[in-house]
Amino acid sequence: MTQKTQATDRGQKWLAGAGLRPTRQRLSLATLLVGDGMDRHVTAEGLYAAARDAGEAVSLATVYNTLRAFCDAGLMHEITVDGTRSYFDTRMDDHPHFFWEDTSEITDAPPEELEIARVPAAPAGAEITRVDVVIRVRKI
């Protein structure tokens, strides 16, 4: 089995595990995201550029819609750093992130070093679904 075939197979299994129909565009983006078996933090613009570099005919709007579908299916988490940019993470366990202010990149922070003693109770009629921790850093 070639490396490209293995990557496509990973993408197909990833989509199938969430019950998503493997359209050509979903499969090509899934292969870029999980084809090598590594976790990714991407922006829609970055994934769009990677798809174009790979020769995929896909629009930026399709990338946004596909990332939203992947999040809705439980394949990815959206991490909002500020109101202007979202990052999408293929690693699904709870873990904190570093946001590198000088490069605008997101990386995983070591979860074993994070201690949260208590979070506020959810307001009446609501439940906490997750807590996102983004630690802003810059090189010195």
ChimeraX attribute file (.defattr): number of C-alpha atoms within 10 A of each C-alpha:
attribute: neighborCount
match mode: 1-to-1
recipient: residues
	/A:1	5
	/A:2	7
	/A:3	10
	/A:4	12
	/A:5	12
	/A:6	15
	/A:7	19
	/A:8	21
	/A:9	17
	/A:10	21
	/A:11	25
	/A:12	22
	/A:13	17
	/A:14	21
	/A:15	21
	/A:16	12
	/A:17	12
	/A:18	13
	/A:19	10
	/A:20	16
	/A:21	11
	/A:22	16
	/A:23	11
	/A:24	11
	/A:25	17
	/A:26	23
	/A:27	22
	/A:28	21
	/A:29	23
	/A:30	25
	/A:31	25
	/A:32	19
	/A:33	23
	/A:34	20
	/A:35	23
	/A:36	15
	/A:37	12
	/A:38	9
	/A:39	14
	/A:40	18
	/A:41	21
	/A:42	20
	/A:43	21
	/A:44	21
	/A:45	15
	/A:46	14
	/A:47	20
	/A:48	22
	/A:49	15
	/A:50	15
	/A:51	21
	/A:52	14
	/A:53	10
	/A:54	11
	/A:55	9
	/A:56	15
	/A:57	11
	/A:58	17
	/A:59	13
	/A:60	16
	/A:61	12
	/A:62	14
	/A:63	21
	/A:64	16
	/A:65	14
	/A:66	17
	/A:67	25
	/A:68	18
	/A:69	15
	/A:70	22
	/A:71	16
	/A:72	13
	/A:73	14
	/A:74	13
	/A:75	20
	/A:76	21
	/A:77	21
	/A:78	19
	/A:79	19
	/A:80	13
	/A:81	17
	/A:82	7
	/A:83	6
	/A:84	6
	/A:85	12
	/A:86	15
	/A:87	20
	/A:88	22
	/A:89	21
	/A:90	19
	/A:91	15
	/A:92	11
	/A:93	9
	/A:94	11
	/A:95	16
	/A:96	19
	/A:97	18
	/A:98	17
	/A:99	19
	/A:100	15
	/A:101	12
	/A:102	11
	/A:103	9
	/A:104	12
	/A:105	14
	/A:106	23
	/A:107	15
	/A:108	17
	/A:109	16
	/A:110	11
	/A:111	12
	/A:112	8
	/A:113	7
	/A:114	11
	/A:115	7
	/A:116	5
	/A:117	5
	/A:118	6
	/A:119	8
	/A:120	6
	/A:121	9
	/A:122	10
	/A:123	8
	/A:124	6
	/A:125	5
	/A:126	8
	/A:127	9
	/A:128	10
	/A:129	7
	/A:130	7
	/A:131	10
	/A:132	15
	/A:133	15
	/A:134	18
	/A:135	15
	/A:136	14
	/A:137	12
	/A:138	11
	/A:139	7
	/A:140	4
